[in-house]
């Protein structure tokens, strides 16, 4: 089991030149420069309602969420960087982008019979600006100014963290780490338990009141962030925290997820044969995820799996595709950057020969 690293133990620490940055990724400085100069490194689109949700008749949200997804070459670079950052040690209160920790672990911290307060950070990824990303590489990782400039450029889309990048969960934390440390100190001074899962902050303990909430909001505001979806939970009452309902003595699936499953179940009974497989697989995914919280859903998942197998005529339900073995994001980055440079060189040669003719 790989151990976590202190900041100063990371290969990213004290990168003093772009040459050393390129060497860390196994490429040349020209390759990094080429990657920065690509016309469009992102695919941007509005996130639409999933087809299975349409079939189930779920309400359509009026809010349009834009997704910025890095294209393959930049995605491979960002995944490599995410792996390097993911190896770094984080405080005990961080539960997102942390190995052997999950949203359920985060919720279970607050299952005791104490009041709780939940605060989300509004539009978190788009609110993390390139300045904060660069500051992380300069002030915490002690990178040279030009290295931090390049890294912040390759991590951001239009000056902010992209919503569809595998790098954003871990980098958003480190870019805001000083702010979260101050909030943790405020919580500790009142004897509160504090956890954070991406943009969800949860506090629990007897010292909660409106004055504490104001202190948290002040810390967010001074860094350019805004808190919203504030929820106070009374002592000994169920708390809905990061996808789970927790009581002092048990944990269960939230009402919202149960309602979604009921809509799937109802639609599955009357759906056309071609839609039954779509709804069946979607519902099976919901059952399996819910069984992590409530083992009782394992029985329903087992029955539904047999139904889907009969519908598809296959031995087992297809699982999400995994990256082929031996093809890490690192090697993919190397091969893709080499291919793109070769294509650019070939295109330039063709233009030159055409001009000569």
C-alpha positions as CSV (number, residue, x, y, z in Angstrom):
1,X,0.0,0.0,0.0
2,X,1.5,3.3,-1.1
3,X,2.0,5.8,1.7
4,X,0.9,9.4,1.4
5,X,3.6,12.0,0.9
6,X,4.3,15.3,2.6
7,X,4.3,18.3,0.3
8,X,8.1,18.5,0.4
9,X,8.3,14.8,-0.6
10,X,6.3,15.3,-3.8
11,X,8.2,15.3,-7.2
12,X,6.3,18.5,-7.9
13,X,7.9,20.2,-4.9
14,X,10.4,23.0,-5.8
15,X,10.2,22.5,-9.6
16,X,12.6,25.3,-10.6
17,X,12.2,25.2,-14.4
18,X,10.0,24.2,-17.2
19,X,12.6,21.8,-18.3
20,X,12.3,19.9,-15.0
21,X,8.5,20.0,-15.3
22,X,8.7,18.5,-18.8
23,X,11.1,15.8,-17.5
24,X,8.7,14.9,-14.7
25,X,6.1,14.1,-17.4
26,X,8.7,12.4,-19.6
27,X,8.4,14.9,-22.5
28,X,10.3,17.9,-23.8
29,X,9.7,21.6,-23.0
30,X,8.5,21.9,-26.6
31,X,5.8,19.3,-26.0
32,X,4.5,21.2,-23.0
33,X,4.5,24.4,-25.1
34,X,2.7,22.6,-28.0
35,X,0.0,21.3,-25.6
36,X,-0.6,24.9,-24.4
37,X,-0.9,26.1,-28.0
38,X,-3.6,23.7,-29.2
39,X,-6.6,25.6,-30.6
40,X,-9.1,23.9,-28.3
41,X,-8.2,21.6,-25.4
42,X,-11.8,21.2,-24.2
43,X,-15.2,20.0,-25.3
44,X,-17.9,22.2,-23.8
45,X,-21.6,21.3,-23.7
46,X,-24.7,21.8,-21.6
47,X,-25.5,18.9,-19.4
48,X,-28.8,17.5,-20.5
49,X,-31.2,15.2,-18.6
50,X,-30.2,11.5,-18.9
51,X,-32.3,9.4,-21.3
52,X,-33.3,7.0,-18.5
53,X,-34.5,10.0,-16.4
54,X,-36.7,11.1,-19.4
55,X,-38.1,7.6,-19.7
56,X,-38.9,7.6,-16.0
57,X,-40.7,11.0,-16.2
58,X,-38.4,12.7,-13.8
59,X,-38.9,16.5,-13.5
60,X,-36.6,18.6,-15.7
61,X,-34.4,21.2,-14.0
62,X,-34.5,24.7,-15.3
63,X,-30.9,25.2,-14.4
64,X,-28.4,24.6,-17.2
65,X,-25.1,23.3,-16.1
66,X,-22.2,23.6,-18.5
67,X,-19.5,20.9,-18.7
68,X,-15.9,21.5,-19.7
69,X,-14.2,18.2,-20.5
70,X,-10.5,18.2,-21.5
71,X,-9.8,16.4,-24.8
72,X,-7.8,13.2,-24.7
73,X,-4.2,14.6,-24.7
74,X,-4.8,17.3,-22.0
75,X,-7.0,14.8,-20.1
76,X,-4.1,12.4,-19.9
77,X,-1.8,15.2,-18.7
78,X,-4.3,16.2,-16.0
79,X,-4.9,12.7,-14.9
80,X,-1.2,12.2,-14.4
81,X,-1.1,15.5,-12.4
82,X,-4.1,14.4,-10.4
83,X,-2.3,11.2,-9.5
84,X,0.7,13.1,-8.2
85,X,-1.5,15.4,-6.1
86,X,-3.7,12.5,-4.9
87,X,-0.6,11.0,-3.3
88,X,-0.2,14.0,-1.0
89,X,-1.2,13.9,2.6
90,X,-4.4,15.8,3.5
91,X,-5.9,16.7,6.9
92,X,-8.2,14.3,8.6
93,X,-11.3,16.4,7.8
94,X,-10.9,16.0,4.0
95,X,-12.9,13.1,2.6
96,X,-13.1,13.8,-1.1
97,X,-10.3,12.7,-3.6
98,X,-8.8,10.7,-0.8
99,X,-8.0,7.0,-1.0
100,X,-9.9,4.7,1.2
101,X,-12.4,7.4,2.0
102,X,-15.9,7.9,0.6
103,X,-19.0,10.0,0.8
104,X,-20.4,7.5,3.2
105,X,-17.4,7.7,5.5
106,X,-17.9,11.5,5.5
107,X,-21.5,11.2,6.6
108,X,-20.8,8.7,9.3
109,X,-18.5,11.1,11.1
110,X,-21.6,13.1,12.1
111,X,-23.9,10.3,13.1
112,X,-23.7,11.1,16.9
113,X,-26.6,12.7,18.8
114,X,-25.5,16.3,18.2
115,X,-26.8,19.2,16.2
116,X,-25.3,19.6,12.7
117,X,-24.8,22.3,10.1
118,X,-24.3,21.7,6.4
119,X,-23.0,24.4,4.1
120,X,-22.3,24.1,0.3
121,X,-20.0,26.3,-1.7
122,X,-21.9,27.8,-4.6
123,X,-20.6,26.9,-8.1
124,X,-17.4,25.6,-6.5
125,X,-15.2,24.6,-9.5
126,X,-16.0,27.7,-11.5
127,X,-15.3,29.8,-8.4
128,X,-11.8,28.4,-8.1
129,X,-9.9,30.9,-10.2
130,X,-6.5,30.4,-12.0
131,X,-5.0,32.8,-9.5
132,X,-5.7,30.4,-6.6
133,X,-4.4,27.5,-8.6
134,X,-1.1,29.3,-9.4
135,X,-0.9,30.4,-5.8
136,X,-1.0,26.8,-4.7
137,X,1.9,25.8,-6.9
138,X,3.9,28.9,-5.9
139,X,3.2,29.2,-2.1
140,X,2.6,25.6,-1.1
141,X,4.6,23.6,-3.7
142,X,7.3,26.2,-3.9
143,X,7.5,26.0,-7.7
144,X,9.1,28.7,-9.8
145,X,6.9,31.4,-11.0
146,X,7.0,30.3,-14.7
147,X,6.4,26.7,-13.8
148,X,3.4,27.6,-11.7
149,X,2.1,29.8,-14.6
150,X,2.3,26.9,-17.0
151,X,0.7,24.4,-14.6
152,X,-2.2,26.8,-13.8
153,X,-2.8,27.4,-17.5
154,X,-2.9,23.6,-18.2
155,X,-5.3,23.1,-15.2
156,X,-7.9,25.7,-16.0
157,X,-10.4,26.5,-18.7
158,X,-11.0,30.2,-19.3
159,X,-9.4,31.1,-16.0
160,X,-11.2,28.6,-13.7
161,X,-11.3,24.9,-12.9
162,X,-13.2,22.9,-15.4
163,X,-16.2,20.9,-14.2
164,X,-15.5,17.8,-16.3
165,X,-11.9,17.2,-15.4
166,X,-10.6,14.3,-13.2
167,X,-8.1,16.9,-11.8
168,X,-10.6,19.3,-10.4
169,X,-11.7,17.4,-7.2
170,X,-8.2,17.2,-5.8
171,X,-6.9,20.5,-7.1
172,X,-9.9,22.4,-5.8
173,X,-9.1,21.3,-2.3
174,X,-5.4,22.2,-2.5
175,X,-6.1,25.5,-4.1
176,X,-8.4,26.3,-1.1
177,X,-6.4,24.5,1.6
178,X,-5.5,27.6,3.5
179,X,-9.1,28.7,3.7
180,X,-10.3,25.3,4.8
181,X,-7.6,25.2,7.4
182,X,-8.9,28.5,8.9
183,X,-12.5,27.1,8.9
184,X,-11.2,23.9,10.6
185,X,-9.6,26.1,13.2
186,X,-12.9,27.9,13.8
187,X,-14.6,24.6,14.2
188,X,-11.9,23.2,16.5
189,X,-12.1,26.3,18.8
190,X,-15.8,25.4,19.5
191,X,-15.2,21.7,19.9
192,X,-17.0,20.9,16.6
193,X,-16.4,18.0,14.2
194,X,-15.7,19.3,10.7
195,X,-15.5,17.4,7.4
196,X,-15.4,18.5,3.7
197,X,-16.4,16.5,0.6
198,X,-15.6,18.6,-2.5
199,X,-17.9,21.6,-1.9
200,X,-20.0,20.2,1.0
201,X,-18.9,21.4,4.5
202,X,-20.5,19.7,7.5
203,X,-20.1,20.7,11.2
204,X,-21.5,18.9,14.2
205,X,-21.5,19.5,17.9
206,X,-23.0,21.5,20.7
207,X,-21.3,24.8,19.8
208,X,-23.3,25.5,16.6
209,X,-25.2,28.8,16.3
210,X,-25.8,31.6,13.8
211,X,-22.6,33.4,15.0
212,X,-20.5,30.4,13.9
213,X,-22.3,30.3,10.5
214,X,-21.5,34.0,10.1
215,X,-17.8,33.3,10.8
216,X,-17.8,30.5,8.1
217,X,-19.4,32.8,5.6
218,X,-16.9,35.5,6.3
219,X,-14.0,33.1,5.5
220,X,-15.7,32.1,2.3
221,X,-16.4,35.6,1.2
222,X,-12.9,36.9,1.9
223,X,-11.6,34.4,-0.7
224,X,-14.3,35.1,-3.3
225,X,-16.6,32.1,-2.5
226,X,-20.2,32.1,-1.4
227,X,-22.0,29.6,0.9
228,X,-25.6,28.4,0.1
229,X,-27.9,25.5,0.7
230,X,-27.5,26.0,4.5
231,X,-29.2,23.4,6.6
232,X,-29.3,23.1,10.4
233,X,-30.1,19.6,11.9
234,X,-31.4,19.3,15.5
235,X,-29.8,16.8,17.9
236,X,-31.0,13.2,17.7
237,X,-32.7,13.9,14.3
238,X,-31.7,12.3,11.0
239,X,-29.2,14.2,8.9
240,X,-28.9,14.1,5.1
241,X,-25.2,14.3,4.4
242,X,-23.4,13.6,1.1
243,X,-25.9,11.1,-0.2
244,X,-26.7,9.3,3.0
245,X,-29.2,9.7,5.9
246,X,-27.5,9.2,9.3
247,X,-29.0,8.6,12.7
248,X,-27.1,7.9,15.9
249,X,-27.7,4.2,15.5
250,X,-28.1,3.6,11.8
251,X,-27.6,4.9,8.2
252,X,-30.0,4.7,5.3
253,X,-30.7,5.8,1.7
254,X,-32.1,9.4,1.3
255,X,-35.8,9.9,0.4
256,X,-34.7,11.6,-2.9
257,X,-32.9,8.5,-4.1
258,X,-35.7,6.2,-3.0
259,X,-38.2,8.4,-5.0
260,X,-35.9,8.2,-8.1
261,X,-35.8,4.4,-7.8
262,X,-39.6,4.2,-7.4
263,X,-40.0,6.3,-10.6
264,X,-37.6,3.9,-12.4
265,X,-39.5,0.9,-11.1
266,X,-42.9,2.3,-12.2
267,X,-41.5,3.2,-15.7
268,X,-39.9,-0.3,-16.0
269,X,-43.3,-2.0,-15.6
270,X,-44.9,-0.2,-18.6
271,X,-41.9,0.5,-20.8
272,X,-41.4,-0.8,-24.3
273,X,-39.0,-3.8,-24.7
274,X,-36.2,-1.6,-26.1
275,X,-36.5,0.8,-23.1
276,X,-36.7,-1.9,-20.5
277,X,-33.0,-2.6,-20.8
278,X,-32.1,1.1,-20.4
279,X,-34.3,1.5,-17.4
280,X,-33.3,-1.9,-15.9
281,X,-29.6,-1.1,-16.1
282,X,-30.1,2.4,-14.6
283,X,-32.2,1.0,-11.8
284,X,-29.6,-1.8,-11.2
285,X,-26.9,0.9,-10.7
286,X,-29.1,2.7,-8.2
287,X,-29.8,-0.6,-6.3
288,X,-26.1,-1.4,-6.2
289,X,-25.1,2.0,-5.0
290,X,-27.9,2.0,-2.4
291,X,-26.7,-1.4,-1.1
292,X,-23.5,0.3,0.1
293,X,-25.6,2.2,2.5
294,X,-28.4,-0.3,3.1
295,X,-27.5,-4.0,2.4
296,X,-31.2,-4.8,2.0
297,X,-31.0,-3.5,-1.6
298,X,-28.6,-6.4,-2.5
299,X,-31.6,-8.8,-2.9
300,X,-33.4,-6.3,-5.2
301,X,-30.2,-5.9,-7.2
302,X,-29.7,-9.6,-7.6
303,X,-33.3,-10.1,-8.9
304,X,-33.0,-7.2,-11.3
305,X,-29.7,-8.4,-12.6
306,X,-31.3,-11.7,-13.6
307,X,-34.1,-9.8,-15.3
308,X,-31.7,-7.6,-17.3
309,X,-29.6,-10.7,-18.2
310,X,-32.8,-12.3,-19.6
311,X,-33.7,-9.1,-21.5
312,X,-30.2,-8.8,-23.1
313,X,-29.6,-12.5,-23.6
314,X,-26.1,-12.2,-22.2
315,X,-24.4,-14.1,-19.4
316,X,-23.9,-11.0,-17.3
317,X,-24.7,-7.3,-17.3
318,X,-22.0,-5.2,-19.0
319,X,-19.9,-3.3,-16.5
320,X,-18.3,0.2,-17.2
321,X,-15.3,-0.1,-19.5
322,X,-12.0,0.2,-17.9
323,X,-8.8,1.5,-19.4
324,X,-6.9,-1.4,-21.0
325,X,-4.1,-2.7,-18.9
326,X,-0.7,-1.4,-19.6
327,X,-2.0,1.9,-21.0
328,X,-1.8,4.4,-18.2
329,X,-2.7,8.0,-18.5
330,X,1.0,8.8,-18.5
331,X,1.8,6.6,-21.5
332,X,-1.3,7.8,-23.3
333,X,-0.1,11.4,-22.8
334,X,3.3,10.5,-24.3
335,X,1.8,8.8,-27.3
336,X,-0.8,11.4,-28.0
337,X,1.5,14.4,-27.7
338,X,3.9,12.7,-30.1
339,X,1.1,11.9,-32.6
340,X,-0.2,15.5,-32.5
341,X,3.2,16.9,-33.0
342,X,3.8,14.6,-36.0
343,X,0.5,15.6,-37.5
344,X,1.3,19.3,-37.1
345,X,4.7,18.8,-38.6
346,X,3.2,16.9,-41.6
347,X,0.6,19.6,-42.1
348,X,3.3,22.3,-42.0
349,X,5.4,20.4,-44.6
350,X,2.3,20.0,-46.8
351,X,1.7,23.8,-46.7
352,X,5.4,24.4,-47.5
353,X,5.5,22.1,-50.5
354,X,2.3,23.7,-51.8
355,X,3.8,27.1,-51.5
356,X,6.9,25.9,-53.3
357,X,4.8,24.5,-56.2
